[in-house]
């Protein structure tokens, strides 16, 4: 053992002595180090700066990296979901109709199965079922209980009978039969079904009310439009027409409507992280009666792929707005209402969500520490020199 130590010891010491020549951080003797209050303050400040920058780098690392790509949309046969929530503070629900149509020829008239209408009072508060029941007290004795009528009855459609609608057992059946014939429904007080259901009274009750319409539409993934407009809609000579069948009950007078509206929400598909819907929170005020509001929307198909592999197929859009004063109810070209026309872009955007690199995070932290130390040393050297 003593032989090996005597043989290798001097060589090891020589190697260590040579390696010391490569030390890039020479240390002065303790006796030559001077600690000052200013140096302590600089150390504390630099430590705080490093800590803040470290938290910023950590937050950046914890967020997902989203990589956008653009390519041609080759999908076919998909459906488009339009989510909407629109408030009309001066338009009763009884007057509002929502229709949708597209370039393929498909039409959805007076959509009701996926939409809800909420009656609002003059202050914008919802009218509850209890309020409706309270308003109907004193009138119920004048109405006939429909449940007492025979379920096998077949009542008159007042000349509007068709092959697929031969019996009109309710006021709504008569209105639908008139709509299919293209007739205006202007005298509900002469229709037996409407009289026993209190149709006229219910319409009068909604004078001065507003309406909130919310829900969704499912349409073909082609260019089209949907619109809110007063009056019952129907086709007449291949033209989409709205008849103001309830004009005698219109609180604004014949063919005058206040289409002021608030778009609480409007989107085309599912929500994804970071999406911005430009029409959310939009307020459009009609300073005159019978104004036609038009929104021209460009829809961009979008695919969002999450880091866990979940795929969201949705859409983002841009919009421009136009409004004009109109009169008459001939067609949707001269009809007061809110019209949303949409077109689909042939390009698709794909967002891919990824976890940021830990090596990149580690490199950033080292850069923060080294950069702060170097900057502080430069300032100290400049101070003392």
Protein Blocks (a to p, Z undefined) as FASTA:
>chain_A
ZZmmmmmmmmmmmmmmmmmmmpcbdcddfklpccdfklmmmmmmmmmmmmmmmmmmmmmm
mpccddddddddfbehiacddddddddfkbcfklpccddddfkopacehifklcccdddd
fkopacdfklmmmmmgojlmmpccfklpcfkbccdeehpacfklmbccbfklmmmmmmmn
opacfblmlpmklmmnommmmmmmmgoiacddedddddddddddddddedjdddeehiac
dddfklmmmmnbghiacfbdcdfbacedjddehiacfkgopacddfbghiaddddddddd
dddddfkopacddddddddddddddedjfbmmlcccddddddddfbdcddddddddfklm
mmmmmmmmmmmmmmmmmmmmmmmZZ
